[in-house]
Amino acid sequence: MSGARVVAVTGATGFLGLHLVAELAREGARVRILTRRDPVHDLWRDLALDVVPGGLENVQALERLVAGADAVVHGAGLIKARSLAQFLRTNRDGTHAVAGAARRHAPDARFIAISSLAAREPQLSDYAASKRAGEDVARAAYANAPDKLVIVRPPAIYGPWDRETLAIFKAAAQPIVPLFGKGRAAIVHVATAAAALARLAMGSGDAGLYALADPQPEGYTMRELLTEAARAMGTHPRFVPLPDRVVMAAGRASALWGAMTGVPPIFTLGKARELLHPDWSISTAERLPPALYQENIGILPGFHETVEWYRRAKWLA
């Protein structure tokens, strides 16, 4: 391992990070992670990881994380928060801190910022605005070394160990399922996303801004997504369309409840706007080159595998 490529990772204990670290280890990297908590996980059994205790606000920890790294993958971020300011503290200021540390202490390293497809439309939500702001500070940090910067915008990611998209399968198990929105949205299986990011971290591909997708980059309607989720669940629900105004009202109510309880919800007015946005498809110009990774896990096998895993883990009945 002494001659292995050193890849530093933030957000390693998140859903995508768990799979990315395992994929990097399979690729032969020496993986160094920043974490606030015990990094033991079933996906990392028998992996030899370099662990740097700390968070994004810890300057010394960031220096130890990136020093001597060949690549830095910044995946830490918030997907729910009580305010734009809270989102920005992590998704913008955290990116600024990690990118700054990498420029000072690993100037030759490739910096891979994991953003979100939502950053394409920053006006829709506080989350989307914060992810675009994170991209902007990464670009500023690498203004003099643009060949070292890769920004990746994944769409909705699903797969084993994910608790956020679990809601889709739980919804599909109900006899009546609400439908909303008329647009299309790309998705990607976590294994595909992790493989693409690992290859970028191992030095493949060129600098630039990219998006990820499954074999149908033009995406799916909400009806198509829920139909495939129901098929994977073995259910046959009746779909009931909801007007946009009802979805928006539900987002306001959820945000209000979150403010009252002090627990930030994933579903807010901003998230409602994201869900109702008509176009989350991925164009050919945005996609990573096919030589770099294969969009080989389609929705049918991907959803079935995910449901099987949820049931083995007893997350679903």
N, C-alpha and C positions, 0 to 999 in steps of 0.2 A: 504493500500500500504506500510505501514511502515515495514512489514515483507517480502515484495516482493524481489525477486532476482534482484539485480542491474546489468544491462548490459550497459556498455559504448560502444558507437558506433562512429567511424569516417567514413566519407563518407556517412553520413546519407541522405544528400540531392541529392545524385546521383541516377541513375535509380534503381539499386538493393537496395541501402540503403533506399529509400522511402518505398519499399515493405517490407524490413526486419524490419524496425522500426514498421510498422503497425502490422506485424506478431508477433513481440516480445510483443507488447502491448496486442494482443489477447491471448498470452500465459500467461499473468499475470505478465510480468516483469515490473520493474521500469526502464524506458529507459532514459539514459543520453546521449546527443549528443553533438558533437563538430561541430560548424558551424560558418562560416563567415557572413552569411546573415540571414535574417528573415526566420525562419523555417516553416512558415505557408504554408500548402499544402492541397489540397482536400483529399488526402489519410490519412491525419492526423487529420481530423476534429474530434473534441471532445476528442482528445488524450491529456493526461497530461504528457508532456515531461519535463525533466530537461535539460535546455539548457546552455551550456558552450560556451561563445563567444570566437572565436580564431581559429588559424590554427595550422598545424603540427609543425611550427617553433617556436611556443609560449610555452616555457617550463612550465610556470605557468599554462596556460590553460590545458596542458596535465596532469599536476599533479591534478588539480581540476576534470578533466574528469575521471581519473582512480581511484582516492582515494576511498577506500571502495568498489570497484566494485567486483562482483562475477565472471564476465566475461567481457572481452574486445574484441570487434569485430572490427578489423582494415580493413576497406573497402575503405579508401580514396586512390586515385591514379590517375595518368594521363593515358589516352588512346591515346592521340596525343600530340606531342611536337616538337619543332624545332631541337632538338639535343639529343644525348644520355645523355649528361650532364644534360639537363633539365629533362629528364625522371628519371635519377638516383636521382636527388635532391628530387623528391617526392616519387618515388616508392621504392627506397632503403633507402635514408636518413630519409624519413618520417617514414618508418617502424622501422628503428633503434630508432628514437626518441620515438615513441609510445611504442614499446616493452621495451625500457629502463625505461620509466616512469612506465609502468605496473609492471616490476620487482621490482622497488624501492618502489612503493606506493600501490601496490596491489599484493604482492608476492604469494598469494594463489589463485588468479584469473586464470581462464582458458583464454588463449590468442588464438584468432581465427584470423589468417591472411588470408584474401581473396586474392588469387593470380590469376592466369590465366592458362588455359591449354597451352597457348603459352610458359610458363616458361619451359615446357618440352623440347623445342627446342630453347635455348637461342641464338644460332648462327644465327637465321633467321632474327632477327630485333632488333632495339634498344629497342623497347617496350618489346619484349620477354626477352632480356638480363636484362632489369631493373627489371622485375617481378621475374626472378630467383635470382637476387641480393637481392631483398627484402626478398625472402624466406631464403636466406643464412644468412642475418643479424638476422632474427627472430630465426633461429636455434642457432646462436651464443649466442643470448641473453638468450635463454632457455637451454643452454648446460647443466646446473646443475639442470634443472627441466623439462626434456623432456615430462613428463606426463602432463604438463600444456599446451602444444603447439599443436594446430591443424592448419594445412595448407590445404586450400580448393582451388582446381583449377577448376573453372567453365569453360565450353566451351562458345561459343557464346550464350548470353542470350537474349531472346526476350519477348515481351509482352507489355501490356498497359504502356504508358508513355515513351517508348523507342524511341529515335530519330535516333539511329545508324542503327538498323535493319529495320527501315522504308524504307531505300533505296532498300531493297530486294523487298518489295511489290510495290514500285513505278516502279522498273524495270520490274516486272512481269506484270504490266499494259500496257506496251508498245507492239506494234505489233511485233517487232523484239527484241529478248533478246539474248545478247551474253553469251556464255558458256565458261568457262575456267577451267582448272585443271581436274585431273583424280582421285583424292583421295576422301576420305570420311571424313566427319566432324560431330562430335556430336554437339547437341544443347540442350538447356534446357529452359523451360518456367520459367519466373521470379517467379511465385508463388511457383513452386517446389523448386527453389534455395533458396528463402526466408524461406520456411518451414524447409528445411534441416539445414540452418544456425541458425535459431531460436532454433531448438531442441538442436543443439550443444551448443549454448550459454546458454540454460537452464540446461545444465549439462549432457545431454544424450550422449552416444557414448564414444569412446576412443580417446586418443591422436593419432596423426599420420598425414599422407599425403593422401588426398582423392581428387577425381574428381567427378563432377556431370554430369548427362545426363538425357535425356528423356527416354521413354520406349524402344528406339532403340539405345543403347549405342554404337553400331558399327558405327553409324552415317549415313549420307546421302551423295550422290553425289550432285554436284552443280545442275545437271539436276533435280534430285529428289526434292531438296529444292525449285527451281524455279517453277517446275511443281505444287507443293503443294501450293506455294504462288499464282500462277496464278489461281488455282482452288478456293482458298479462295477469290480472287479478282473477280472471274467470268469472267476471260479472257482466250483467247486461242492463246498465242503468238507463233511465229516461232522461234526456237532456232538456233543460228548460232555459231558454235565452233570458239574460238579464239586461235591461237597458243600461247604457253607460252611466246615467245619473245615479242609478242604484249602486253601482260599483264605487263611484266617487263618494257617495254618502257613506258607504261602508268603510272606505278608507279614512274619512274624517272621524267617524265614530271610533274606529280602532285606535287612531292616533290620540283621540281625546281620552279613551280608556287608559292608554299607555301613560299619558301625562298624569292622570289621576292616581295610578298605581305606582308610578315610578319605574315601570318595567317597559323598556322600549319594544314595541311590536315590530315584526317584520313587515306587516301589512299596514301601510299608511296612505295618506292622500297621494304622496309622491309615488309610492309603489303602484297605486291604482293607475296613475298616469302612465307609468312604465308599461303596465299590463295592457292598457288600452292603446298604446302606440301602434300604428299600423305596420311598421316595418322594422323587424329585428332580423332580417335575412342577412346573409353574408355574401358579398360579391366576390367574383373571381379575383379582382385586384386586391382584396383584403386578405385572402387566404394564404396560409403558409404554402410553400411549394410542395407538391406531392412527393418529391424525392426526400423531403425532410420528415414527413409523417404521413401515415395513411388513415384516412377517415373511414375505417373499416368496421366500426361497430354501429350498425343501424338501430333504429328505434325499436323494432320488433325483438331482436335478440337482446338488445341492451335493457329494455324494460323487463323482459322475462327474467334475465339474470339478476337484475336488481330486486325484483319481487321475491325471487327464490332466496336471495341473501337476507332480505328483511324478515322473511319467515323463519329462516334458520336462526337468525339473531333474536327472534320473537319480538320484533318491532311491529310486525303485522301478524294478524291471525291467519 
